Amino acid sequence: MSSSISRQSSSLQNKDVWIISVVSGISLFAISFLLSALRHQSYQSSSHDLGLFVQGVWQISTGNTPYSSYLDVHILADHSSFFLYFISVLYKAFSNPIFLLFAQSAFLGLACIPLAFIGKEKDLDAKQLAVTLIAYCLYPVVINVSLFDFHPDVLSIPFFFLMLLAFEQRKIGLFVLSLVAVASTKAVLSLSIIFFGVSVILLTRQKVFGLIALAFGLFWYIFSVHYIIPAFSEGVFTVDRHAGHFEGLGTSSGEILINIFKNPLLVLSRLFSQRTLSFFVGLFGPIAYIFWSLKRRSVFYLVASIPTLAICLLSVSSHYVSFSRMYMIPLVPYLMLMVVDYHGESQNMDLINRQYRLMIALIVCIVGFIIYTDIDKIASRIISSPPERTQAIDKAILQIPSGASVLTTDKIAPHLSNRNQINIVVKNIKRNPTEYDYILLDKITPGWLNSIENNNRLKSILDSTKTCDLLTNDAAVYLYHCHVNH
């Protein structure tokens, strides 16, 4: 890895790097934020995960205990995401769910800056650097995760690049700061830090950096998994609550780890499968040209990616291999370093070959983007969203006071999560709707884990309750107000 970033003097000036990275970053931000905001405004975002993070960040920003009424635990018990406290400082100035989407898109755009300076270290010229940043901006996972609600781990991407840049520039202070920032977005990312440290120790001469990453990653993982999450959930949440995604390998992280070695046939059957092939085609397809120049340093990227690949490929959940989800976020920085390497290795080629490689890279990126991006799906859903539904929900929300408790559907919930008590209607969970001040039901889109039949069941309960009044009954929503004695 230490040889992967050239020590040659780049012909690019810092000013040029800033211009290329800022233009790229703003472009990515604009597309990402525009679509995610429109998706949210048309009531297609979800309580899980935008709603629950909106509630947590709002609670922190207003001095309330960030106790999630969705999860019934402290927000830190979810993923030990201390970075939410930083975001809450900014949220206080806006106090709007869209701010989290704004921040997520902004952080994705900011990642262009450290990536561009890594390209400068590799001695890329302006065209190569521009195509590298285009590869990042068009990489389907990058844009897709920003269109799937809000997730704190998405904010880690610029810090991953900053960590890699600090390592290449041998800046220990910046390196440590980056490690802390990455780990604070989501506890599981400490596993990626651990294996980055292992890669550095095994495959480079920079043992000090590797030991720092390994030690910090181990500390943070143990501290989060064995102290923070159990303490803030009062023992309700543990790392083993995700074991169900690895059915057949065990019911706890310890069992899963043991069975990986005790049951190699099961592991191999999952690693060598059609599912895995599809995963790798989608993962590398948008940057398939990198296979022209893979060398020994690819082993570094592979070792550093082991925890993410293991989680994705050994799970039985389709979510973990979905290019619309956030689980493969830690792979993105290493994939982009492979793109940097690809362009860097063409430095000694003649002009025609260099231009040819640039053209191939650009075409492959565009084709991969078209095939795997969710933009067309999201845009289609936004356009086809019934305007009467949006208008009816807007009017209903205006009738709900800021401090009132609310029971509603998962698609409406993010818009109402600036409060301590809010939950969603779930057909298999028999919540008493009369325990909430306001109940807002969506007739057109009942929501995740709900149904029109369950809506009708709740309506019957509310209609027969003398303490609840029907405020709105139009083509799109029911809105009830119940006189609750808190």
N, C-alpha and C positions, 0 to 999 in steps of 0.2 A: 504493500500500500504506500509506503514512504516513497517509492519510486514512481507511483502512479500520477503524482503531480509534479510536473517538470520544474526544475529550478532555473530554467532559462529566463532571460529577461524578456518579458512580453512586449510586443510592439504596441499593444493597446495601452492607452493612457487611462488613468483612473476615471477621468471625465467621460471617456467613451464607454467604459464599463457601466458607470452610473446611468448614462443616458439609455443604453440598450436595456439594462435591467429594469429601470423605472418605467420605460415605455411598455415592456413586456408585462411587468407586474400590474400596472394600471389596466392594461387590456384584460388580463385574466380576472382581476378584481371586478371590473365593470360587468363582464359577462356573468360571472358567478353571482355577484350580488343582485344584479337585475333579475335573473331568473329565480333565485331563491326567494327574493322579496315578493315577486309576483306570485310564486307558488304559495307563499305564506298568506298573502293578501286574498287569494282565492280559496282559502280555508282547505289547504291540502297538506300543510305541515302537521305534525303529530305531537301528542302529549309525551310520547316516548320516541324521540328524546328532547325535542325542543322545549316542550312544556315543563318538564321536570328541571331542566337546567335554567330556564327562565325563572322559575320559582326560587331555586336555590340562590341564583345571583341577585335577584330582587331582594330576598330576605337578608343576604349579607349586606347589600348596599343600604338597606334601611335600618340596620341594627338588630334585625330579628335573628333568632336562631335558625340556621338553614336546615330546617327539618322538612323533608319531602313528604307531603301528604299522598303523593303518588306511590312512593316506595315504603312509606311508614318508617323511615330511618333518616338519620342525619345525612346530608348530601355527601359528606366525606366517606361515608360507609359504602358508597356505590363503587367508586374507583380511586378513592384517595386523591381527588383532583384539586390540589391546593391552588392551582393556577386560576380557579374560579374566583378566588379572593382578589387577585389582581384585576380580572375582568370586571368585578363588581365595582371597583373604584370608578371605572369609566361608565359603567351602566348607570350609576347614580345620576349622571348628567342627562341621560336620555330616557331611562325607565320605560323602554319599549322593546318588546321581543325582537323586533327587526334589528336592534343593535347587535344581538348575538350573531345574526346572519351577516351583518356588516363586518363584524370583527373576524369571523371565520374567513370570509372572502379576502379581507385585508391581509390576514396572516398568510394565506396562500399566495397572494401577490408579493408580499414581502420576501418570500422564499427565493424569489428571482435574484435578489441582491447577493446573498452569500453564494448562490450557485454561479452567478456571473463571475464573482471574484475567484472561485475555484477554477473556472474556465480561463481566467487571466493567468493564474498560476501555471496552468497547463500550456500557456503560450498560444491559445487560440486566437485567430484573427477575428475581425468584427463580424464577418459573415458566419464563421463557424460558431461564434458565441451566440449570434442571433438565432441560428438554427437549433442550437442546444436549448435555448430558452423557449423556443417554439415547441420543441419536443416535450418540455416540462408542462407548458401551458395547455398543450393539446393532449397530454397523456390522460386517457379516459378516467382513470381512478381519481385524479386530481380534481377534475371538474365535477365528476359524479358525486363524490363525498360532500361537496359543498351544496348539492341540490337535495341531499337527504337529511334534512333537519340540521341540528347543531351537535357536534361532538368535540369535547375538549382535546382529544388526541389529534384532531386535525390541526390544531394550533401548534403541534410539535414540529411540523415539517420545516419551517424556517430555522428552528433551533437544531434540528438534525443536520441541516446544511452548515449551520454556523459551527457546530461541533466538528464536522469534517474539515471545514476551512481552518479552524483554530488548530486542529491537529496537524494539518499540512504546514501551517505557518509557525508551529511550535510555540503557540501562545497558551501557556498553562492556565492563566487567569480566565481568559475567554473560554477555554475548553471546559473548565470546571463550571463556570456560569451556565454554559450550554447544557451540560449534563443535568444540572439542577432543574433547568427550565423544561427539558424533555421529560424527566421523571415526574415533575409536578403536574403535568397535564393528565397523566393516567398511569397508575401504578404498574400495569403490565409492561409498559415500555422500559421499565428497569431491566427486564430480561434482554431486550435489544441492546441496552448499554453494556450488560454483562458480556454478551457474546461479541460486541464490538471490542471490548477490552481483551477478550481471549484472542481475537483475530490479530490485534496489534501485538500482543505478547508473542504469539506463535509465528507470525509472518512478517514482522518488521523489526527494526532495531530500536524502536522507540518504546522500550519496556516501561518507562516511567508513566507515559500516557496510558498504556494498557493497564497497568496496575491501578492507576487512579480510577479509570472507568470500571474495571472489575470490582474494586473495593466499594466504590460508591453504589454501583448497581446492586451488588449483593446486600449492602446495608439497607438501601431503600426498599428493595423487594421484601426483605425480612421484616423491616420496620412497618411497612404498609400492610402486608398480608397478615402478620401475626399480632400487630398492636393497633394500628390506626383503624382498619376496617372492622375487626371484632369489637373494639372499644366503642366506636361511634355507632355501631349497629346493635350494641348490647348483646352481642353473640348471635344475632339473627343472620347476618351476612358473613360468609367466609369465602375464601378463594374456591372452595369446593362447590359452591353453588352453580358454577359453570360446567361441572363435570358431566352433566347430562348431554352436553354437546359432543362428548367423546364416548358415546355408548359402545360398550363392549370392551373398553380399555380399563374400566374401573369407575368407582364412585367417589374417588378423592384424587387430588393431585399426586399424592404418594403412590397410590395404586396404579394410576395411569403411567407414571414414570417407570415403575417396576415392570408393568406389563408390556411396555414398549420393548424391553429386553427379553422378557419371558415368553412373549408371544410374537415372535418376529414374522410369522406367516400372516397374521392379521394386519400388522403394520405394513408389510410389503404389499398386501392386497389393496390397501388404501393408497399407498404411494404410487403403485403401478396400476393405474386404473384409467378408464375413460374420463372420469371426473378430473383426475390430476392432469391428464393430457389437455383437456379443455382449459383448465386453469392456467397452465403454462403458455398455451397458445394465446390466450387473452392477455396474459401478463407481459409477454415478450413481443407479441405481434405488432403493437404500435411502435416498437423500436427494434424490429427484427434485424435491421442492418448492423447492429452491434456485433452480431456473430461473425462478421468479417474480420474482426480485430480482437477477439477474446484471447487473453494470454494468462500467464500465471496469476496475475493479480485478481482474476475472477474468483480464485479460491478464497481470497480475503472477503470478497462480497458474499460468497456462499456461506462461509462460517458465521459472519456477522448476521446473516439472515436466517439462521437455523431456527430460532424460537418462533419467528413469524411464519415460516414455512411449515413448521411442525404443527402449530395451532391451526393453520388453514387446512392442511392436507390430512391431518389425522382426525379432524372433527367429522361429524356426520351431518352437520347443519349446512344447508345450502348458503346460508348467510356468510359463512366464513370464506367461501370461494366466489362470492358475488363481487363484481366490479362496481357495484353501486354502494357498497358498504365500506366501513373504515378499517377493517381488520388487516388489510395489507398496506396500510399507511407506512410502516417502518421499512418496507421494501423500496418505496419511491426514491429516497435519496441515493441508494446504491444503484438502482437502475439508471438514474440520471448521471451518476459518476461513470457508468459504462458508456453512456452517450458522450461524455466529455473525453473519455479515453479514445473512443472511435475517431473523433475529430482530431484529437491530439496526435494520433499516429499517422495522420496524413500530411504532417508538416514537411516531410522530406519528398513528397510526391510532386510531380509537375502540376502546373496550373489546371490542365484539362482534367486530370484524374481527381484533383481536389474539388473542382466544380462538379464533376460527375458524382462524387460521394455526397456532396451537399444536396444535389438534386434528388438522389435516391433517398436520402434521409428525410427530406422534406415531404416527398410523395408518400413514403411509408407512414410518417406521422399523421398526415392528413387522412389517409385511408383507414388507419387504425382508429383515429378519432371518429370518423363517420360510422364505423362498424360498432364500436363499443361505447360510445357516449350515450348518455341518457337525455341529452338536450332535446332531441326530437320528441321523446316521450313526454318530458315535462312540459314542453311548449304546447304539445297537443292537448294535454290535460288542462292547462291553463286556458287555452282558447275555447275548449269545449265545456268549461265549467259554467253551469247555469247562472246567469246574472241575477235571476230572482232569488236564488239561494244566498248568494253573497250579500245582496241588499237586505234580505230579511234578517240574516244573522247580524249584520252591522247594526240594524235598528234595535234588535233584541239586546245586544251587548250594551248599547247606550242606556238601557234601563236598569242595568245591574250596577249597584254601588261598588266602589272600590274595595270596601272592607268586608263585603258579604261572602259567605261560603257558597260554593257553586258545585253542582253536579252536572256534567255535560258530556259531550262526545269527544273522542280523542282528537278530532280535526279542529274543533272549536277551542279546546282547552288551552293551547299555546297563547291565544289572544287574551285569555283571562287569568294567566298564571301569576300576575303581580298581586298575589294574596297568599295568606297562610293556609287556607283551607280550600282545596279544589280537588276533585277527583273525576274519573271518567266512568261512564256507563259500560259495564261488562255483563253480558247476558248470563254467564255462569257464576257470577258473584252477586248474590242477592243483597245489594245495599238497600237500606231504607231511604228512599228519596226525600222523605219528610224531615230528615235530619239536616238538610241543607236549606240555606235561605232562598236560593234560586236554583231551578232545574231548567236547563236549556237543551232541548232535544232536536236533532236534525232529522227531518222527515225524508230528505232526498238521499243523504249519505249518512246512514246510522253510525258508521265508524268502525274502527278496528275492534274485533271481539264483541260486536254488538249486532243487532238485527232490528228490522222493522217490527217484528213480532214482540221483541223485548221492549221496544219503545211503546208499543200499544199496551203492554202489561203495566209499565210504569205509569202511563197515562191513566189507566183504570184505577190504580192505587191513589194517584194524586186527585183524580176527580171525586173519589169517594172520601177524601180527607177534608174535613171542614176547615182546617187551618191553612189550606193551600188554595191560592187563587190563580186562575188561568189568566195571564196578562196578554199573551199573544197566541193566536191560532190561525196561521195563514198557510199558504201552499208549501212553505219550506220548514217552518219551525213551530215547536210548542215552547212557550216560556211560562213557567210557574213561579210564583212567589209564595213561600211557606213561612208562616210566622213561628219561628223556632225560638225556644227558650234556651239560650246558651248558658 
